[in-house]
Amino acid sequence: MKNGWIGYFEWFPDYLIEVTDLFVDDKTVAIVGYASATYQGIKTSDNKNFWKLPAAWKAIAENGKIRLWQVICDSKIPIDIMNNAGKS
């Protein structure tokens, strides 16, 4: 997981989570908001490399460890940006 996040931050070094709602009970945390980033941190005048999408995160903890981690977000736009990088 650590290596996956290292790679993700290389793609999106300014990755940001904007929290609009937070729900907590004994073992579960749910976060609703937005995720945004700029592909490779390269800002362009037309914002082609930037995305901001609604997202939700859910974590369930047991015995001091995360047992379940879920992210719900449409990843098509960031993937399209990555696939089209450098294309005119």
C-alpha positions in Angstrom: 0.0 0.0 0.0 2.8 2.4 0.8 4.4 1.9 -2.6 1.1 2.5 -4.2 0.6 5.8 -2.5 4.2 6.8 -3.3 3.4 6.2 -7.0 0.1 8.0 -6.8 1.8 11.1 -5.3 4.3 11.1 -8.1 1.4 11.3 -10.5 -0.6 13.8 -8.4 1.8 15.6 -6.0 -0.9 18.2 -5.0 -3.6 15.6 -4.3 -6.2 17.2 -1.9 -9.2 15.9 0.0 -11.8 18.5 0.8 -14.2 17.2 3.5 -17.8 18.4 3.5 -19.3 15.8 5.7 -18.0 13.4 8.4 -19.8 10.5 10.0 -18.4 8.5 12.9 -19.6 5.6 15.1 -17.8 3.1 17.2 -15.7 1.4 14.5 -16.6 3.3 11.3 -15.7 6.6 9.8 -17.3 7.9 6.6 -16.0 11.0 4.8 -17.8 12.8 2.0 -16.4 15.6 -0.1 -14.1 16.2 -3.1 -10.7 14.9 -4.3 -8.6 17.0 -6.6 -5.2 17.2 -8.1 -3.0 18.2 -11.0 -1.3 15.5 -13.1 2.4 15.6 -12.3 1.8 19.0 -10.7 2.0 20.7 -14.1 -0.5 23.5 -14.2 -1.6 24.7 -17.7 -3.5 27.8 -18.7 -6.4 25.7 -19.9 -6.4 23.5 -16.7 -6.2 20.3 -18.8 -4.2 18.6 -16.1 -6.4 19.4 -13.2 -9.4 17.5 -11.9 -11.8 17.8 -9.0 -14.4 15.1 -8.4 -17.0 14.2 -5.7 -15.7 11.4 -3.6 -16.4 9.4 -0.4 -14.1 7.4 1.9 -15.0 4.7 4.4 -12.8 3.2 7.1 -13.6 0.5 9.6 -11.1 -0.1 12.5 -10.6 -3.2 14.6 -8.0 -3.8 17.3 -6.3 -0.5 16.5 -5.9 -1.3 12.8 -7.8 -0.4 9.6 -9.7 -3.5 8.6 -11.5 -1.9 5.6 -10.6 1.1 3.5 -12.9 2.1 0.6 -12.8 5.0 -1.8 -15.7 5.8 -4.0 -14.8 8.2 -6.8 -15.0 8.1 -10.6 -11.4 7.7 -11.7 -12.1 8.0 -15.4 -11.3 11.7 -15.6 -7.8 11.4 -14.0 -7.0 8.3 -16.1 -8.1 10.2 -19.2 -5.8 13.1 -18.3 -2.9 10.7 -17.7 -3.5 9.0 -21.1 -3.8 12.3 -23.0 -0.8 14.0 -21.3 1.5 15.5 -24.0 -1.1 15.1 -26.7 -2.4 18.1 -28.6 
